[in-house]
């Protein structure tokens, strides 16, 4: 069985019941929010774990894919959670933006 440290960076695999293409809609139903980050290693992901858990768990599971070139953070949550997630990462010194949405701004600190 995986411990909480492993869960934080587990690579998502298999089909999902939610759709990433609706991540920024105002709909409250769960989606997979897919965010490009600059979280490059396990240590940085672990440093974010408590803050992400406070914001998202237990209702919105999340994980990093640190093997992806975009250092993906995936979150099963309504699209309305995109900005709070991005702001949280920015507040911890990390760049973060949704994939496929170059117009997105998380307080101007994602560059």
C-alpha positions in Angstrom: 0.0 0.0 0.0 1.3 3.5 -0.9 2.0 5.9 1.9 1.0 9.6 1.7 4.5 10.7 0.5 4.1 8.4 -2.6 0.6 9.6 -3.3 1.8 13.2 -3.7 3.7 12.4 -6.8 2.0 9.3 -8.2 1.7 9.5 -12.0 -1.9 9.4 -13.0 -2.7 6.5 -15.2 -5.8 4.8 -16.7 -9.1 6.4 -17.8 -10.7 9.2 -15.8 -14.3 10.0 -15.4 -13.6 13.7 -15.7 -12.6 15.8 -18.7 -9.6 18.2 -18.9 -11.2 20.3 -21.7 -13.7 21.8 -19.3 -11.2 22.8 -16.6 -12.0 26.5 -16.7 -15.7 26.4 -16.9 -17.8 27.7 -14.1 -19.4 24.3 -13.6 -19.1 22.9 -10.1 -18.8 19.3 -11.3 -15.4 17.6 -11.0 -12.9 17.8 -13.8 -9.3 17.1 -14.2 -7.4 20.4 -13.9 -4.1 20.0 -15.7 -1.4 22.5 -14.7 2.1 23.1 -16.0 4.5 23.8 -13.1 8.1 24.3 -12.4 8.1 21.7 -9.6 11.2 19.7 -10.7 11.7 17.1 -8.1 10.2 14.9 -5.3 11.5 17.2 -2.6 9.7 20.3 -4.0 6.5 18.3 -4.4 6.8 17.1 -0.8 7.3 20.7 0.3 3.9 21.5 -1.3 2.1 18.5 0.0 0.7 20.0 3.2 -0.5 23.2 1.5 -2.2 21.3 -1.3 -3.8 18.8 1.1 -5.1 21.7 3.1 -6.7 23.3 0.0 -7.9 20.2 -1.8 -8.2 17.0 0.3 -10.1 14.9 0.9 -12.6 16.0 -1.8 -10.1 16.7 -4.6 -7.4 14.1 -5.2 -4.2 15.5 -6.8 -0.8 14.3 -8.1 2.3 15.5 -9.8 3.8 13.9 -12.9 7.4 14.9 -12.5 8.5 12.7 -15.4 6.4 14.9 -17.9 8.4 17.7 -19.4 5.8 20.2 -18.2 6.0 18.8 -14.6 2.2 18.3 -14.5 0.0 18.8 -11.5 -3.4 17.1 -12.0 -6.3 17.8 -9.7 -9.8 16.3 -9.8 -11.8 19.4 -8.9 -14.2 21.9 -10.4 -12.7 24.4 -12.8 -13.3 27.1 -10.2 -10.4 25.7 -8.2 -7.9 26.5 -11.0 -7.0 30.0 -9.8 -6.8 29.1 -6.1 -4.4 26.2 -6.9 -2.2 28.4 -9.1 -2.1 31.1 -6.5 -1.1 28.6 -3.8 1.8 27.4 -6.0 2.8 31.0 -6.8 2.8 31.8 -3.0 5.2 29.0 -2.5 7.5 30.3 -5.2 6.5 28.1 -8.1 5.3 29.0 -11.6 2.0 27.4 -12.5 -0.4 27.7 -15.5 -3.2 25.5 -17.0 -2.2 23.7 -20.1 -4.0 24.9 -23.3 -4.8 28.3 -21.8 -2.0 30.8 -22.5 -4.3 33.7 -21.5 -4.5 32.5 -17.9 -3.0 34.7 -15.3 -2.4 33.6 -11.7 -1.7 37.0 -10.3 1.1 37.7 -12.8 3.7 35.7 -11.0 3.7 32.6 -13.2 6.4 34.0 -15.6 
